[in-house]
Amino acid sequence: MAIILSVLIVTVMMPSFAFSASESVSVPSAKGTIKLSGGVYVRSSKSTSSSVKATLAKGKTISVSSEQFTATTSTATKYRWCYVPAYKGYVRRDMVSLSFGNVQGTTTATVYGRSGAGTKYAAKHTFSKGETVTVAMKAYDKYKNKWYRVKYGSKYYFVLAEYVNLGSSTSDTSGTKTTAKAYSKVSTASTYGKVTASAGTVVRSSKSASSSSKGTLAKGTSLNISSESFNSASSTASKYIWYYSPTYKGYVKSADVSLTYKTKKGHTTDSLNMRTGAGTGFSKSGTLASGATVYRVMNAYDTGKSKWYKIKYGSTYRYVSAAYVSFSSSGSSGSSESTTESDYEKSLINAGFPASYASRLATLHKSHPNWVFKAVDTGLTWSSAAAKQTASNGSNAIQTVYAPTYRSTDKGCYNYLKDTYTIRDGSTWVTASKKAVYYYMDPRNWLDETNIFMFEDNGYNSEYQTESVVEAVVQNNSVLYNNASLFINAGKTYDISPIYLAAKSYTELGGYTSMINGKAFTYGGVKYKKCYNAYNIGATDGANAAIRGLVYANGGSVSKDYARGTGTSNGRAWSSLSKAINGGASYLCSDYISNKQDTRYLEHFNVRNGLAYVGTHEYQTAVFSPKSMAYATSKAYADYGILDKKIVFYIPVYSNMPSSVCAQPSTSWSKDNNYYLKTLNFTDGTNTYKQIKDSGLYYTRSFTQNVANSVTSVTITALAAKSGATVTGDTGVQTLNEGTNKFTIKCKSSSGLTRTYTVTIVRAAS
């Protein structure tokens, strides 16, 4: 089976499919009021020529669940329609005035806020990863991709829904100021606070002054504080720092509260940087060696919700990543806390985990003692596996909604003169950069409560893999939700996790049903109908991938309308949703699980079948697909209280791992990986020797040029292809000796990648 990419393909006949995080709360509907004096028609589809379902008089109020665009660039209201669930139809946007609801959301990546729902609309604002936005309503682009209309400041923008995690409602419906419930005794915690603001402080439902109020605490009130959370990736201003109080189950502004700490003694498990805030975007402020003693005063969380520790360092406070700190003794202020975490780490190391894995897994074990971690020896060195995984331009894909540092600039992937990327699939998929691949491939990056599920055993467990959990995974796809029992049946039949099947199906399809509604379509001049594909099997990279997936489900292509193909593997033709879900489960078992690719991680990173197979036989070329599936699973498990069950995780181990975890590429849109020279020349006064010309693409790094004995010096000039790159090395006037003279020029991209060029000039003997 050819390599499969989770499809995000824009075609005329089929909608695009997107990775989409499950919504933790519902996106609000808008209240609409008909404003046209003669009333308006509710249409059966987004067209004034479609049939009329109802007529609404001026002043009529309606509930609008989404705004849908029929153009790719125009914001004219005639190309925008409002869906009215009560009438199962549409009214034109210019005929209704809307009053929006709002829920709070957080961006999960750096993403554009656009003037309309669609990637071709103008980018009006750039949202950083972890930024708080107010979601007003759902929207859909021309190709049925889901977007959110978000309010930021006083303006509205449109953001791809897959890059926003939804939180709690930001509206306070009480309309009155209340007093939070008082507690006579502050329970034991590492930190307690006292309200110092003269006007008291409002306890908020989330880390935003616009989120709903849970009550007001008067000046002098004592409260427990369990953690500190940052809303900024680099600023230590108090307005970006919030404290969480488990007493009141809410957040308070850091500026309104003074803290008194209890310390807990621990030690570092690796060398690491101290920073001025929780997050790698904050300034470095010293380094701690492996085994150094630290005194934690409080947990802290960065904008991406990764855990850090606030530590006391001398007379000041610093922040370190929690993944590199272990606690083996009681705190200095009389705390009686104890732990066998270091012993547990030793047991993990004895079981085959490197120390850099063990420290992270020990942290997880403390929160989830029933979880079982098993080391899977790949038999590969990290360097050889990583090199093989990135050897082919087609093995790892990323979307252009990710920052430029996530994209490859290798030969065949990028035009460094035009600053354009080679599209691999659809209109937004390009080859992922090596740094991005290493980041997603390094298991140590994903040993947290959410992403650990990319390593979950895919076997069936009836104790907690229930229909209600399946429904939670696919809740935003109406067809899958209404047929959740089919995943359970397939799981029982093939001894495969129905949660895994549901997560895979939802990751592939999102909320769209075009692959599973059986509707007729035309491909290659032939008509097809009743074709179902729940997992996009056969939707190989390239044009019309989704349609080709349906043709595969049909049993292959045919020359006669509505005929079935000759392919019968895994129960094809899949002429019903039941056949598609079961047939796909059969395919996954025979082609992946039996091929030692029995976790979400191994489906993409095929590292258990020998070095020759790394970078091949991938279910999805989307490099982040294991992470997307892990999110869908962990979210459902959390919703249904399953996280305390015995769950087994098989985690790949490589030999000679780098001492530092492979870092995430920069999320800054001002940085890229263009490290090429546009021109490289040298002159001897009268003659010019052009090594690299800006008239073409040059990937050669070494050049040799012969000159006459009379040439005693040359002037070397080099110009970077991108303005943000820098050139260093042997430029300017260089003296030549008789014989071989070697000069080195380096071009460094704005992201920090360096490409080295050498020019060898051979001066003739006298």
Steps between C-alpha positions, in 0.01 A plus 500: 500500500638840406581754767191672631463857614221616726313675224471877487434522128298765323320364196193600310310184582610417851548711813828537680562301815675646799643388830265640759526495876193395692310795642494497877203740497247585233561785261215745556232574248428860409168675547378627166234758420345530153556856380353505147164677488344248263627202698747239374498147363661207677670306219574127482861574402740793475353635177221741410390251234446217751156407627324707768441326834335789687442876499602705804349841569699810598583498869482123529771366732684180410792296626794484256750218558758591237603734222590337169700650214447418133797703371873457561604867513197730500351619830185632330195393699339338196768232526430437868208305638367431849385150587173492700460159671134553584415509129790284378580767247691816418442875494732747336732680740402848382136438590552432869672684783689282745573520871783261586558280802851433623714229649866519581753318287877457487705473182703179469744635239603825338212572262361781286179685576343561158235729356286204399471125541762365262875496451481741207348781706737770617697433817411791729656382825743235621408311815783344696479148637322501837325832440152547648220583255123535530313263269174649377364246251592220263569577135569285196699581190400414145646152540322433833809535719401615847613843621416714799397863496708637787496834674835652587488844649218678319542314171389166359721260308465150360733226624519132400312311771761225523743749652274612786426305816175610657468576868231642725237760422622856530164644582390552860127447495441585864528871440572553868810509714522197726730400777692176458427236762723554802695213656590513866816299451752511222589145401858381472675625187849599398396865473236719653404854412335802649296754306681835516303705247296765679194425287541125543543262209260322267538121468476423129401176328806522276818703457327804356347812645212452257415149619204437727521601866483234770483757776698780665746461788543793736837644594671284762333174393731196514491239227695199377703545183601183318660641186602802300402533133641727232297653218809636327787308346760761591366781722519489880251786541255415778201542267609181323538292817209329678482283812272197523320441830360148553304641793285707266566301180598811311769752412601831657727773369852470635513875566212469748657234725816461709644149540670308777686192381588162641802346331565146392849371439579317178777445249546542127513188284683674215675830439244771425448873468334718757268765358327816616157357426327171423583433138791478259417846368613662825859613548758253626627581848763243582553128454465210743719191470356149510449397863484857632281567803191712439229634729160502336252754633212452258385335177479727196362459149602664174265615224500151353400352842835326541600457863787699656622553854552837661813453710680712756852574382697698754289802583307491172255273319555321170310251284612158377329231295330248731610215275858534627437515875447208739410509871650254741497680835262710708473875474696735721203650677377196684308332221476126553462422130698199385534316173644187352518667162876456473460126567233485234732675257763236571249227424419667167868526413542133588205425270679658206406868512776763471524737797356785291182293451488372856484840668199601291323167544556518874310828507211336314511198729451723801171629356395168342644211700296242305657588167753252366795613290687248285823579317500385137856459374504607135850364449584830330724790588321831514722659236450219246122485555461878481712516184299226331168656606598826326675346197192527279320827431168315497515333841408794724251771421399816682242769424592854408294624794804401704786751525769491224751327728280188483549481122786340310723710276684200357542451127167414343306648791566871465601772255738715700500782243121535486440397864238244391442144620421193293144390570480130580126465534190717472593866525662523844713189555877526459801297614577534871840629607747264660470687830121458493535127430753454780268690736201276426714185483676543837281300746623709791299798375174312548531343845223707654143427601355582157754397240600175671199346326687487171675202663187328633454132425241471225346182642135470606410551867129474573543643851531858384478503120126554498251646257464821704874562473486441124219755484717750684779452244273554196246736653555766233427266209129428496520183288777342705331603825174336400685181407742474794396140562659398169845582641427284805397209278812537285716517811358174633532329162862592437626536859580863436424805711174662385633826647801474272271431202273791587792737556650399165172549319437837662858615443457418132151637447453771759136605505445431130291215367575494127706182533226322693168619356492273193403781262566466129804659335680487167864411449676430172173550316332216692231529767533340842261472794472334842873516566607542863850551640520563875879528522600649161672176405628524144485882505862526392679833467424707193206650316150369575632291789165481678319388187765237433442376853133449414595325177721269705203433729303408189746221430693704247419700188246382245396591146125463550280728708426372852692177450721347771872452461681169521686575826361287782764532773369578848138452395490747215294645344412709803143580405388596851649675801503172690706333227737798487563504876546122517698478179726781613555326833594184312743697284659667805547165669650323200709785358611690810442326833639172368789698352623617842329836447255458785497851650416843363869588510612190309242554225704797385844420635551143378805428716449138609562328168863587440673810369410429137129547577522824696319776314287250308159334542348800677128524558519878492783715374381783723791511743280615789233230453599295810461812713158577351369150571645505851308819575167354388553190714623669817222758487235228486667301777518808721134581440396153614740461792704224339844645567533303824456163324785263423617610157808358331732719295769363267764768460777467238858530620799587283866464590731802516217750549612864499556633851242774446146439386448595135363853516184630341560719193450869556137611477605849390384594152798735465743205493557245226747236382630672186877466541597525133728742320346691215838585348858397566774665290860606514696748292870551433465858393410452135339158496187382679454134587136424569455189714130551583274711279158631597362377167457145627493271802838372618525224759874438460701602804857460369657683208847486344647765273844521335667840457825618347817545704469873451185504720638562847173595670126487443192667644227256605140619521196304614135601532233309694180407319281619790533837669485351850798270441858598584824427314833449679839357418771569243347788307678813388862515381684167533869440424589205276802276542625289215309174489176426687321768701183402685241753621185441706181705490205432730137604452286491815120507471286715727405179685864414570574235235844535341607394151874493430647569157863448402685666213831347398715727286805340340765754409736378227869453581748760376 
